[in-house]
């Protein structure tokens, strides 16, 4: 009797596991845009903390329950800051949400960026990372966004 019960449970679970795999393969990564960068009080001579205000856009036809981020921000093709956040946010289906995260950068990275600004007409940035989900059956998905700013306008 137990063998038949075990066979039934396995047969019933297989379509559920396949459904979870199908759900993950159909998740489009959210678009993550940097809205603002605000310097915070420094915790040391060589470290600078910065608050990034982000807009998260959900292109999916279902809400995303985000449980955290890990990411890296590059400015003008050089590392500027990196960070993680475990702040949970909900992004409605085909909608957007704003969130803020605190990241760490070194004074050397800041100095390098300031020195390089005089030679450039545009400010290019890229944010790359992972979004971690609280949705059942979903774990994480990578995201990437690049943009340029010139004469106060985003490209």
C-alpha positions as CSV (number, residue, x, y, z in Angstrom):
1,X,0.0,0.0,0.0
2,X,2.8,2.4,0.9
3,X,4.5,1.8,-2.5
4,X,1.3,2.9,-4.3
5,X,0.9,6.0,-2.2
6,X,4.5,7.0,-2.8
7,X,4.1,6.5,-6.6
8,X,0.9,8.6,-6.5
9,X,2.6,11.4,-4.5
10,X,5.6,11.5,-7.0
11,X,3.3,11.4,-10.0
12,X,1.2,14.3,-8.5
13,X,4.3,16.4,-7.6
14,X,6.0,16.2,-11.1
15,X,3.6,18.6,-12.8
16,X,3.9,21.0,-9.9
17,X,7.7,21.0,-10.2
18,X,7.5,21.5,-14.0
19,X,5.1,24.4,-13.4
20,X,7.7,26.1,-11.2
21,X,10.4,25.6,-13.8
22,X,8.1,27.1,-16.5
23,X,7.3,30.1,-14.2
24,X,11.0,30.9,-13.7
25,X,11.8,30.6,-17.4
26,X,9.1,33.0,-18.2
27,X,10.1,35.8,-15.7
28,X,11.3,38.9,-17.5
29,X,14.0,40.7,-15.5
30,X,12.8,44.0,-14.1
31,X,14.2,47.3,-15.4
32,X,16.2,49.0,-12.6
33,X,17.0,52.7,-13.2
34,X,19.0,55.1,-11.0
35,X,16.9,58.1,-10.1
36,X,19.3,60.0,-7.7
37,X,22.6,59.6,-5.9
38,X,22.9,61.2,-2.4
39,X,26.1,61.3,-0.4
40,X,25.7,60.2,3.2
41,X,27.9,60.8,6.2
42,X,31.3,59.1,5.8
43,X,32.2,56.3,8.1
44,X,35.9,56.6,7.5
45,X,38.6,58.4,5.5
46,X,38.7,55.8,2.7
47,X,35.0,54.8,2.5
48,X,32.0,56.8,1.3
49,X,28.4,55.7,1.8
50,X,25.9,56.8,-0.9
51,X,22.1,56.4,-1.0
52,X,20.8,55.4,-4.5
53,X,17.2,56.0,-5.3
54,X,16.0,53.4,-7.7
55,X,12.9,52.9,-9.9
56,X,12.0,49.2,-10.4
57,X,9.8,48.6,-13.5
58,X,8.0,45.2,-13.8
59,X,7.4,44.1,-17.4
60,X,5.6,40.9,-16.2
61,X,1.9,40.2,-16.2
62,X,2.1,39.4,-12.5
63,X,3.3,41.2,-9.4
64,X,6.9,40.8,-8.2
65,X,7.5,40.3,-4.5
66,X,11.1,41.4,-4.2
67,X,13.0,40.3,-1.1
68,X,16.3,41.9,-1.9
69,X,19.0,43.1,-4.4
70,X,22.7,42.7,-5.0
71,X,24.2,45.0,-7.5
72,X,27.2,47.0,-8.8
73,X,27.1,50.5,-10.2
74,X,29.7,51.5,-12.8
75,X,30.2,55.1,-13.9
76,X,32.1,55.9,-17.2
77,X,33.0,52.2,-17.5
78,X,34.7,52.1,-14.1
79,X,33.4,50.6,-10.8
80,X,31.8,53.3,-8.6
81,X,29.9,51.4,-5.9
82,X,28.4,48.1,-5.0
83,X,25.9,46.9,-2.4
84,X,23.2,44.7,-1.2
85,X,19.7,45.3,0.2
86,X,17.3,43.0,2.0
87,X,14.5,45.5,1.9
88,X,11.3,43.9,0.6
89,X,9.2,45.7,-2.0
90,X,6.2,44.8,-4.1
91,X,6.1,45.8,-7.7
92,X,2.6,45.6,-9.3
93,X,2.1,43.8,-12.6
94,X,3.1,46.0,-15.5
95,X,3.9,48.7,-12.9
96,X,6.7,50.3,-11.0
97,X,8.0,51.0,-7.5
98,X,10.6,53.2,-6.0
99,X,13.1,52.1,-3.4
100,X,16.3,53.4,-1.8
101,X,19.5,51.5,-1.0
102,X,22.7,52.4,0.7
103,X,25.9,51.5,-1.2
104,X,29.6,51.7,-0.4
105,X,32.3,53.3,-2.5
106,X,35.9,54.2,-1.9
107,X,37.3,57.7,-1.9
108,X,39.7,56.4,-4.6
109,X,36.7,55.5,-6.9
110,X,35.1,58.9,-6.2
111,X,38.4,60.7,-6.9
112,X,38.9,58.7,-10.2
113,X,35.4,59.7,-11.3
114,X,35.8,63.4,-10.5
115,X,39.2,63.6,-12.3
116,X,37.7,61.9,-15.4
117,X,34.7,64.2,-15.7
118,X,36.6,67.0,-17.3
119,X,37.5,64.9,-20.3
120,X,34.0,63.7,-21.0
121,X,30.9,65.2,-22.6
122,X,28.6,62.5,-21.2
123,X,28.2,60.6,-18.0
124,X,27.6,56.9,-18.7
125,X,26.4,54.6,-16.0
126,X,25.5,50.9,-15.8
127,X,23.8,49.1,-13.0
128,X,24.0,45.3,-13.0
129,X,22.9,42.8,-10.4
130,X,20.4,40.3,-9.2
131,X,16.9,40.7,-7.8
132,X,15.8,38.1,-5.2
133,X,12.1,37.1,-5.1
134,X,9.7,36.1,-2.3
135,X,7.2,34.8,-4.9
136,X,6.6,31.0,-4.5
137,X,8.7,29.1,-7.0
138,X,10.9,32.0,-7.9
139,X,14.5,32.6,-6.7
140,X,16.4,35.3,-8.5
141,X,16.9,36.9,-11.9
142,X,19.8,39.1,-13.2
143,X,19.2,42.6,-14.4
144,X,21.3,45.1,-16.3
145,X,20.6,48.7,-17.3
146,X,22.8,51.3,-19.1
147,X,22.2,55.0,-19.7
148,X,24.0,58.2,-20.6
149,X,23.5,61.7,-19.3
150,X,24.6,64.7,-21.4
151,X,23.9,68.3,-20.8
152,X,21.4,67.4,-18.0
153,X,19.4,65.0,-20.3
154,X,19.1,61.3,-20.1
155,X,19.8,59.3,-23.2
